[in-house]
């Protein structure tokens, strides 16, 4: 048996390394705002030493965050190996906003940090602690490369440091003993053996499918639907909007929050889902934004990609997978209720065809999973389907969460921009609120905060139109 350890990246994970450029990044970001609680210090500072200790004591539960990339000679395919030179202080950074820190300053700081590529010579992640927010609050900003997140990567950092117990004590940090890494020669020889075994593995896979007709039928139908949809969208390409074009190296970030309780009420009254409320709000917000750019909404069909969790059959039951839905947003429709009903009809048809999972089954009220689901959603949106932008909506826990005793107040996500997409929207639900993170190219969308205001107004318009109307007309 080999006395070394490594893990080969899947082809999908490796592709995120290949397609990354100085203008197109392949990492997701998360901005979490906390009340200081027991971490408060004088002059509205925070106890950074305690924060570091809390992260270090739980890092063993997310082993991928202590691994770095190595490459197989000749083939140049990446693998994961333990980083024997790992130092938490390189990944954990501490800075402060000019006091009293405003949300605009936080957004600007987040945009600058998120616009920097991750160092591939080390584990590809960073965690920033930003103190100085108004009221003594502080923020944690986490950047994680998409190649780190797949079905075999285990827990993520936020999942292991956030808890529903405000008094949970920090465990004693376990010593990190890196496993031996293979030499270049050993990687190369292992790859030769792996290539020789591929035909046998393909035959075993075929045998598994033949023994599980349900799975084979699902995969064939899924592939056929995907190919037909891709060809259809390629033939009828979307018209470029003001937020489409060549992406530059600079980013813009804006945030807003809306009521999840009101979103659920709207969804219930109109016989839809919270996801439909999000998409209808985006459609209305884009409508007002286009008008501000002197672009007629009637001249555009805005097409968005959005990830969704679906059931996939297995020989021993079912498991969930995340796939991409493509939805045309009727930005030309004036009536908010009619706009919602058109979107809901489309998502119901997609759910019926592909078996979408309920939001509560995805999120639950257990450990924090928003970061992992958002990252998996970003991976699912990395296809070449011609759309105008990506919108990701992630359900989260309904109860409060804590980090080292400090209560989590707000959470915003950042999705990487596709080539030609100057705008990406991530919506995370948590503790009765919907938190919107808008990522934009600074050159294409210098007025990103105007769009955020438009989305807030669009949500209120939809809410008020429902409260003034009647319940849904059909089941």
C-alpha positions in Angstrom: 0.0 0.0 0.0 1.2 3.5 -0.9 2.6 5.5 2.0 1.4 8.8 0.6 -2.1 10.4 0.2 -3.7 12.6 -2.4 -7.1 13.1 -4.1 -7.6 13.7 -7.8 -9.9 16.6 -8.7 -12.9 15.8 -10.8 -12.8 17.1 -14.4 -15.5 19.6 -13.4 -13.6 20.9 -10.5 -10.4 21.1 -12.6 -12.3 23.1 -15.2 -12.8 26.0 -12.8 -9.0 26.4 -12.6 -8.6 26.3 -16.3 -11.2 28.9 -17.2 -10.1 31.4 -14.6 -8.5 34.6 -16.0 -7.4 38.0 -14.5 -10.9 39.2 -15.4 -13.0 36.2 -14.7 -12.7 34.7 -11.2 -13.8 31.3 -10.0 -14.5 31.9 -6.3 -17.6 32.6 -4.3 -17.8 35.1 -1.5 -19.8 35.5 1.7 -20.2 38.6 3.8 -21.6 37.9 7.3 -22.5 40.7 9.7 -22.4 39.9 13.5 -23.3 41.8 16.6 -20.2 41.8 18.8 -21.6 40.0 21.9 -18.7 38.5 24.0 -16.2 39.5 21.2 -16.7 43.2 21.9 -13.6 45.3 22.9 -13.1 48.9 23.6 -13.4 51.5 20.7 -15.9 49.2 18.9 -13.1 46.6 18.2 -13.4 42.8 18.4 -11.4 40.1 20.0 -9.4 38.9 17.0 -7.4 36.4 19.1 -10.6 34.7 20.2 -11.9 34.6 16.6 -8.7 33.0 15.5 -8.9 30.5 18.3 -12.5 29.6 17.4 -11.6 29.0 13.8 -8.4 27.0 14.5 -10.3 24.7 17.0 -12.7 23.6 14.4 -10.6 23.6 11.2 -10.0 19.8 11.5 -13.7 19.3 10.7 -13.1 20.9 7.2 -9.9 19.1 6.1 -10.1 20.5 2.5 -9.2 23.9 4.0 -5.7 22.6 4.8 -5.0 21.1 1.4 -3.4 22.7 -1.6 -3.1 21.9 -5.3 -0.4 19.8 -7.0 -0.2 18.7 -10.6 0.3 15.4 -12.3 3.4 15.6 -14.6 2.7 15.7 -18.4 -1.1 15.5 -18.0 -1.1 18.6 -15.8 -4.3 17.5 -14.0 -4.6 18.9 -10.4 -4.8 16.8 -7.2 -5.3 17.7 -3.6 -2.4 17.1 -1.1 -2.1 18.1 2.5 -0.2 21.5 2.9 2.7 20.7 5.2 3.5 24.4 5.3 -0.1 25.4 6.3 -0.3 28.6 8.4 -3.7 29.8 9.4 -2.4 33.4 9.7 -1.9 33.6 6.0 -5.6 32.8 5.3 -7.1 34.7 8.2 -6.8 38.5 7.8 -7.8 41.4 10.1 -8.6 44.9 9.1 -11.0 47.8 10.0 -13.4 50.1 8.3 -13.0 53.9 8.9 -15.2 54.5 11.9 -18.1 54.7 12.1 -18.2 52.1 9.3 -21.2 52.4 6.9 -22.6 49.7 4.7 -21.3 51.5 1.7 -17.8 51.2 3.1 -18.4 47.5 3.8 -19.6 47.0 0.3 -16.6 48.8 -1.2 -14.2 46.8 0.9 -15.9 43.5 0.0 -15.8 44.5 -3.7 -12.0 45.1 -3.6 -11.3 41.8 -1.7 -13.6 39.8 -4.0 -11.8 41.2 -7.1 -8.5 39.6 -6.1 -7.6 36.1 -7.3 -6.8 33.5 -4.8 -3.2 32.2 -4.3 -2.9 28.8 -6.0 0.3 27.9 -4.2 -1.7 27.6 -0.9 -5.1 26.3 0.0 -7.4 28.5 -2.2 -9.4 30.4 0.5 -9.3 33.5 2.6 -11.2 34.8 5.6 -11.3 38.5 6.4 -12.4 40.0 9.7 -13.6 43.6 9.2 -14.3 45.5 12.4 -15.6 49.1 12.8 -19.2 48.8 11.6 -21.7 51.1 13.2 -22.9 49.9 16.6 -19.8 47.9 17.2 -20.8 45.2 14.7 -18.2 43.4 12.7 -18.2 41.4 9.4 -16.5 38.2 8.3 -15.8 37.9 4.6 -15.0 34.4 3.2 -13.6 33.6 -0.2 -13.6 30.0 -1.4 -12.5 28.8 -4.8 -15.1 26.7 -6.6 -12.6 23.9 -7.2 -12.8 23.2 -3.4 -16.5 22.5 -3.4 -17.9 19.2 -4.8 -19.7 16.1 -3.5 -16.6 14.7 -1.8 -15.1 17.8 -0.3 -16.9 17.5 3.1 -17.9 20.4 5.3 -17.1 24.0 4.5 -15.6 26.5 7.0 -18.8 28.4 7.7 -20.7 25.2 8.4 -18.2 24.1 11.1 -17.8 27.5 12.9 -21.5 28.6 13.0 -23.7 27.0 15.6 -27.2 27.4 17.1 -25.7 27.4 20.6 -24.6 30.8 21.8 -22.6 29.3 24.7 -20.8 26.6 22.8 -17.2 26.4 24.1 -14.2 26.3 21.8 -12.8 22.8 21.7 -9.1 22.2 22.1 -7.4 22.5 18.7 -6.2 19.2 17.4 -2.6 19.1 16.1 -2.4 19.1 12.3 -0.3 16.2 11.1 -0.1 16.5 7.3 -0.1 13.2 5.4 2.9 12.4 3.2 2.4 13.7 -0.4 3.4 11.8 -3.5 6.4 12.7 -5.6 6.0 13.7 -9.2 7.1 10.2 -10.3 4.6 8.6 -8.0 1.8 10.8 -9.4 2.8 10.0 -12.9 2.9 6.2 -12.3 -0.5 6.3 -10.5 -2.0 8.1 -13.5 -0.8 5.5 -15.9 -2.4 2.8 -13.8 -5.6 4.8 -13.5 -5.8 5.3 -17.3 -5.3 1.5 -17.8 -8.3 0.8 -15.5 -10.7 3.2 -17.2 -12.2 0.7 -19.7 -13.1 -1.6 -16.8 -14.6 1.3 -14.8 -16.8 2.2 -17.8 -18.0 -1.4 -18.1 -18.8 -1.4 -14.4 -20.7 1.8 -14.7 -22.7 0.5 -17.6 -23.5 -2.7 -15.6 -24.7 -0.5 -12.7 -27.0 1.4 -15.1 -28.4 -1.8 -16.7 -29.2 -3.2 -13.2 -30.9 0.1 -12.3 -33.3 0.9 -15.2 -34.8 3.8 -13.2 -31.5 5.5 -13.1 -30.7 4.7 -16.7 -34.0 6.1 -17.9 -33.6 9.2 -15.8 -30.1 9.9 -17.1 -31.2 9.4 -20.8 -34.2 11.6 -20.4 -32.2 14.3 -18.5 -29.5 14.3 -21.1 -32.0 14.6 -23.9 -33.9 17.4 -22.2 -30.6 19.3 -21.6 -29.4 18.9 -25.1 -32.8 20.0 -26.6 -33.0 23.0 -24.2 -29.4 24.0 -25.0 -30.0 23.9 -28.8 -33.2 25.8 -28.4 -31.6 28.6 -26.3 -28.6 28.7 -28.7 -30.9 29.2 -31.7 -32.9 31.9 -29.9 -30.1 33.8 -28.2 -31.0 36.6 -25.7 -30.7 40.2 -26.7 -27.8 41.9 -25.0 -28.8 44.2 -22.1 -26.9 47.1 -20.6 -25.4 44.7 -18.0 -23.9 42.4 -20.7 -20.6 43.0 -22.3 -16.8 42.5 -21.9 -16.0 42.0 -18.2 -13.2 44.0 -16.6 -11.0 43.3 -13.6 -12.9 45.5 -11.2 -16.0 44.6 -9.2 -18.9 46.3 -7.5 -20.9 44.9 -4.6 -24.3 46.1 -3.2 -26.6 44.6 -0.6 -30.2 44.9 0.5 -32.6 42.8 2.7 -36.3 42.1 2.4 -38.8 40.2 4.6 -38.9 36.5 4.2 -42.3 36.4 6.0 -43.8 38.8 3.5 -42.3 36.8 0.6 -43.9 33.7 1.9 -47.2 35.5 2.2 -47.0 36.7 -1.4 -46.1 33.2 -2.5 -49.0 31.6 -0.6 -51.5 34.2 -1.9 -50.4 33.7 -5.5 -49.9 30.0 -5.4 -46.2 30.1 -6.0 -42.9 29.8 -4.1 -40.4 32.1 -2.5 -38.2 31.4 -5.5 -40.9 32.8 -7.7 -41.1 35.9 -5.5 -37.3 36.4 -5.9 -37.5 36.0 -9.7 -40.5 38.3 -10.0 -38.7 40.9 -7.9 -35.6 40.6 -10.2 -37.8 41.0 -13.3 -39.4 44.2 -11.9 -36.1 45.6 -10.6 -34.5 45.1 -14.0 -37.5 46.7 -15.7 -37.0 49.9 -13.7 -33.2 49.7 -14.2 -33.6 49.4 -18.0 -35.9 52.4 -18.0 -33.3 54.5 -16.1 -30.8 53.6 -18.8 -33.3 54.7 -21.4 -33.8 51.2 -22.7 -37.3 50.1 -23.4 -38.2 46.9 -21.5 -40.5 45.9 -24.3 -37.5 45.5 -26.6 -35.8 42.8 -24.4 -36.4 39.3 -23.4 -34.2 38.9 -20.3 -33.2 35.3 -19.8 -31.7 34.1 -16.5 -30.0 31.0 -15.3 -30.9 29.8 -11.8 -29.7 26.7 -9.9 -32.3 24.4 -8.4 -32.0 21.1 -6.3 -33.7 18.1 -7.9 -34.1 14.5 -7.0 -32.0 11.9 -8.8 -32.8 8.2 -8.6 -30.2 5.8 -7.2 -30.1 2.1 -6.7 -30.7 2.5 -3.0 -33.2 5.4 -3.1 -32.8 9.0 -4.1 -30.3 11.8 -3.6 -30.3 15.4 -4.5 -28.4 17.2 -7.2 -28.2 20.8 -8.3 -29.0 21.6 -11.9 -29.6 24.8 -13.9 -32.9 26.1 -14.8 -33.3 28.7 -17.6 -36.2 31.2 -17.1 -37.3 34.1 -19.4 -38.2 37.1 -17.2 -41.2 39.1 -18.6 -39.6 42.5 -17.9 -42.0 44.0 -20.4 -45.1 43.2 -18.3 -46.4 46.1 -16.3 -48.7 44.3 -13.8 -46.7 42.8 -10.9 -49.3 40.0 -10.3 -49.4 39.0 -14.0 -45.6 39.1 -14.1 -45.4 36.8 -11.1 -48.0 34.3 -12.5 -46.0 34.1 -15.8 -42.8 33.2 -13.9 -44.6 30.8 -11.6 -46.1 29.0 -14.6 -42.7 28.5 -16.0 -41.1 27.2 -12.8 -44.0 24.9 -12.1 -43.5 23.3 -15.6 -39.8 22.9 -14.9 -40.4 21.5 -11.4 -42.9 19.0 -12.9 -40.4 17.9 -15.5 -37.3 17.6 -13.3 -38.7 17.1 -9.7 -37.5 20.1 -7.8 -37.1 19.7 -4.0 -38.9 21.8 -1.4 -36.8 24.6 0.1 -37.1 23.4 3.6 -35.9 19.9 2.6 -32.8 21.5 1.1 -31.9 23.8 4.0 -33.5 22.5 7.2 -32.8 24.0 10.6 -29.5 22.1 11.3 -26.0 23.2 10.6 -25.3 26.1 8.3 -25.4 24.9 4.6 -26.0 28.2 2.7 -22.3 28.6 1.8 -22.0 25.1 0.4 -25.4 25.3 -1.5 -24.4 28.6 -3.0 -21.1 27.3 -4.1 -22.6 24.2 -5.6 -25.2 26.4 -7.4 -22.4 28.6 -8.8 -20.7 25.4 -10.2 -24.0 24.4 -11.8 -24.3 27.8 -13.4 -20.9 27.5 -15.1 -22.4 26.1 -18.4 -22.4 27.9 -21.7 -26.1 28.3 -22.0 -26.8 31.7 -23.5 -28.4 33.8 -20.8 -28.2 37.5 -19.6 -27.4 36.8 -16.0 -27.5 34.3 -13.1 -29.8 34.5 -10.1 -29.1 32.2 -7.2 -31.7 31.8 -4.3 -30.6 29.7 -1.4 -32.9 28.7 1.5 -31.4 28.8 5.0 -32.2 28.2 8.7 -35.0 30.0 10.3 -33.4 30.3 13.8 -30.4 32.4 14.8 -26.8 31.2 14.5 -23.7 32.2 16.4 -20.0 32.4 16.0 -17.9 32.3 19.2 -21.0 33.7 21.0 -21.6 36.5 18.6 -25.0 36.4 16.9 -25.1 36.3 13.1 -27.4 39.2 11.9 -27.1 39.3 8.1 -25.6 37.1 5.4 -24.9 38.1 1.8 -23.5 36.0 -1.0 -21.4 36.8 -4.0 -21.5 34.7 -7.2 -18.7 34.8 -9.8 -19.7 36.6 -13.0 -19.8 34.6 -16.3 -18.0 35.7 -19.4 -20.2 38.6 -20.8 -22.2 39.0 -17.7 -21.8 42.2 -15.8 -24.3 41.2 -13.1 -24.9 38.3 -10.8 -27.5 38.1 -8.0 -27.4 35.9 -4.9 -30.3 35.7 -2.4 -29.8 33.9 0.9 -32.6 33.4 3.4 -31.8 33.4 7.1 -33.8 34.1 10.3 -36.9 35.6 8.6 -35.1 37.8 6.1 -33.9 37.6 2.5 -30.4 39.0 2.1 -29.5 40.1 -1.5 -26.0 40.3 -2.7 -25.5 42.0 -6.1 -22.2 41.5 -7.8 -21.4 43.7 -10.8 -18.6 44.7 -13.1 -17.6 48.2 -12.1 -17.3 49.5 -15.7 -20.5 48.0 -17.0 -22.5 48.8 -13.8 -21.2 51.8 -11.9 -24.8 52.4 -10.8 -25.2 49.0 -9.1 -26.7 50.6 -6.0 -29.4 52.1 -8.1 -30.4 48.6 -9.2 -30.4 47.5 -5.5 -32.8 50.3 -4.7 -35.0 49.3 -7.7 -35.1 45.7 -6.4 -36.2 46.9 -2.9 -39.0 49.0 -4.5 -40.0 46.1 -6.8 -40.4 43.8 -3.8 -42.6 46.4 -2.0 -44.7 46.9 -5.2 -45.3 43.1 -5.5 -46.1 42.9 -1.8 -48.5 45.8 -1.8 -50.3 44.5 -5.0 -50.9 41.2 -3.3 -52.1 42.7 0.0 -54.6 44.8 -1.9 -55.8 41.9 -4.0 -57.3 38.5 -3.4 -55.9 35.0 -3.0 -54.7 32.8 -5.9 -57.3 31.6 -8.4 -56.0 28.1 -9.1 -54.3 25.3 -7.3 
